Amino acid sequence: MMRPWILAITAAAMLGPSLAQAQQADGWQRYTIRDSGASVAVPTAIFSDDGGAAQNGPGRRFVTSDGRADLTVQTVANPSGISPAAFLAARKPPSGIIYRRVTPRFFVVSSIRNDRIWYNRCNRAADVMHCVLINYPAAEKRRWDPIVTRISRSLSGG
């Protein structure tokens, strides 16, 4: 005999929406770069406008309807397969970085420029780096923190 709580869980699993549908329902959708397989959750309710192609490799730029914030998802060549630390150093990031985390698998850097927070995360893959770059008003940091965290943690691929 099936216990009532097992039956309830089974029914919920069969009747409930899939994760993809749930993400769409709350305004988030996965964006995948076809060439590299890089993938990230994008809050399309926030980044509603297409900002065109990414500048430094395959990918896309998304912009808020008022232009105050933008998100770039891109794949950047790393043919030598250098570490995230070496890759970051080679990019010559600006001085004054407020937050920096570097591991053998990824790096994250963030700071403030012209009253805007810039955030950059790149995950290491075979011969590329999968990256997200986010720019948003510094005065809205608390509002953006959970959004940036969700985007950052969702970056995967290749």
VENGIVEN-V193570 format. One record per residue. NEAR is the number of other ideal C-beta (glycine too) atoms within 12 Angstrom. D_CENTER is the distance of its C-alpha to the mean C-alpha in Angstrom with 2 decimals. Layout:
((NEAR D_CENTER) (NEAR D_CENTER))
This chain:
((5 45.58) (10 41.94) (9 41.08) (10 39.94) (10 36.57) (12 35.78) (13 36.82) (14 34.59) (14 31.49) (14 32.40) (13 32.98) (12 29.70) (13 27.83) (11 29.84) (10 29.73) (14 26.26) (14 23.38) (12 21.07) (16 17.53) (15 16.38) (13 18.99) (15 18.04) (23 14.44) (18 16.11) (15 18.71) (18 16.54) (17 14.75) (25 11.54) (27 11.40) (25 9.76) (35 9.40) (25 10.81) (32 12.17) (15 15.72) (19 17.06) (30 14.86) (22 13.43) (36 9.80) (28 8.01) (41 5.01) (35 6.33) (38 7.08) (31 9.79) (26 12.36) (19 14.98) (31 13.47) (37 12.07) (20 15.22) (21 16.32) (19 15.74) (25 15.58) (14 16.65) (17 15.79) (28 13.65) (17 16.25) (21 15.92) (27 15.59) (28 14.69) (38 11.84) (33 11.60) (30 11.43) (35 11.31) (24 13.60) (27 15.16) (16 18.72) (14 20.28) (17 18.31) (23 17.58) (35 13.79) (33 11.46) (43 7.96) (40 8.19) (46 6.76) (36 9.61) (37 11.78) (37 14.22) (24 17.59) (29 18.74) (13 22.09) (14 23.74) (16 21.12) (22 21.30) (20 19.65) (32 16.46) (23 19.04) (18 21.09) (33 18.30) (29 17.22) (16 20.94) (18 21.59) (22 19.11) (10 21.29) (25 18.95) (17 20.83) (10 23.05) (13 22.56) (24 19.21) (19 19.17) (22 16.62) (23 16.33) (21 15.57) (24 16.38) (16 17.10) (15 18.40) (20 15.13) (28 12.49) (37 12.58) (33 11.11) (33 13.13) (32 13.61) (21 16.69) (20 18.49) (20 20.08) (12 22.23) (14 21.41) (23 17.66) (32 15.02) (32 12.82) (38 9.91) (41 8.88) (40 7.52) (45 9.04) (37 10.16) (33 13.72) (29 15.11) (18 18.73) (18 19.17) (31 15.75) (44 12.62) (44 9.23) (46 7.21) (48 4.72) (40 7.42) (40 8.14) (32 11.87) (35 13.79) (23 17.37) (23 18.37) (14 20.91) (21 18.34) (23 16.55) (13 17.61) (17 16.44) (30 12.90) (19 12.62) (16 11.94) (31 9.39) (35 7.35) (20 8.24) (23 7.37) (38 3.72) (33 4.14) (17 6.85) (29 5.95) (44 4.90) (26 8.53) (31 11.29) (24 14.41))
